[in-house]
Amino acid sequence: MFPGITFILGHAGMDFYEKAISYANQYDNVYLEIDGQPPDNLLRILDAVDHDRILFGTDWPFFPIVLPLAKVLVATGGDAALRHKILYSNAASLLETMASRG
């Protein structure tokens, strides 16, 4: 309904991650930030959502960054390109797009 607005669903919807997956698959302007998701849910998200719309985030400095980072490293296996997307390039691309909109 709001194609000009970018929505980032924090914690990928937490307990409502399946709904968040469905939104991300239905709307091109929905991104999932994956902090707080347990490993099994993270694997489900990686399997179901366009990897270009998955963002790494943390609750640091309130909680240690090592836990969400470790989950991404485990979930992505040895896929360095996927790790780079989640940990850096997806957010960089999104920020560039948002900056160009003014």
C-alpha positions in Angstrom: 0.0 0.0 0.0 3.0 2.3 0.6 5.6 1.6 -2.1 7.5 4.8 -1.4 8.2 3.8 2.1 10.9 1.3 3.1 9.9 -1.0 6.0 12.5 -2.7 8.1 11.0 -5.3 10.3 13.1 -5.4 13.4 14.0 -8.8 14.7 12.3 -10.2 11.6 9.0 -9.9 13.4 10.4 -12.0 16.4 7.6 -14.5 17.2 5.8 -13.5 14.0 8.7 -14.3 11.7 6.5 -16.3 9.4 4.3 -13.3 8.9 7.4 -11.2 8.3 8.6 -13.7 5.7 5.2 -13.4 3.9 5.4 -9.6 4.0 9.0 -9.6 2.6 7.9 -12.0 -0.2 4.8 -9.9 -1.0 6.2 -6.4 -0.9 9.5 -5.3 -2.5 9.9 -2.5 0.1 10.0 -4.8 3.2 13.3 -5.8 4.7 14.0 -8.2 7.6 16.5 -7.3 10.3 17.4 -10.6 11.8 18.8 -9.9 15.3 17.1 -12.0 18.0 16.0 -14.8 15.8 17.1 -18.3 17.0 19.2 -20.3 14.5 16.3 -22.5 13.2 14.2 -19.4 12.4 17.2 -17.7 10.8 17.7 -20.8 8.5 14.0 -20.6 7.6 14.3 -16.9 6.8 17.4 -17.5 4.7 15.6 -20.3 2.8 12.5 -18.2 2.2 13.4 -14.6 1.6 15.4 -12.8 -1.1 18.9 -12.5 0.4 19.1 -8.9 -0.8 16.5 -7.9 1.8 18.0 -9.5 4.9 19.8 -7.1 7.2 22.2 -7.7 10.1 21.4 -5.8 13.3 22.1 -6.0 16.9 20.9 -4.7 20.3 24.5 -3.7 21.1 25.6 -2.1 23.4 22.8 -3.6 25.5 23.5 -7.2 24.5 26.8 -8.7 23.2 27.2 -8.5 19.5 28.9 -11.9 19.4 25.6 -13.9 19.7 23.8 -12.5 16.6 27.0 -12.4 14.7 27.7 -16.1 15.5 24.2 -17.0 14.4 24.8 -15.4 11.0 28.2 -17.1 10.6 26.7 -20.5 11.4 23.6 -20.0 9.3 25.5 -18.9 6.2 27.9 -21.8 6.5 30.9 -21.1 4.3 29.1 -18.8 1.9 31.3 -15.7 2.1 29.2 -13.8 -0.5 26.0 -14.3 1.5 27.7 -13.3 4.7 28.9 -10.1 3.0 25.4 -9.3 1.8 23.9 -9.8 5.3 26.6 -8.1 7.3 27.4 -5.2 4.9 26.3 -4.7 1.4 22.5 -5.0 1.8 22.5 -2.2 4.4 24.9 -0.1 2.3 22.7 -0.5 -0.8 19.6 0.3 1.2 21.2 3.4 2.7 22.4 4.6 -0.8 18.9 4.1 -2.2 17.3 6.1 0.7 19.9 8.9 0.4 19.2 9.2 -3.3 15.5 9.8 -2.6 16.4 12.9 -0.6 
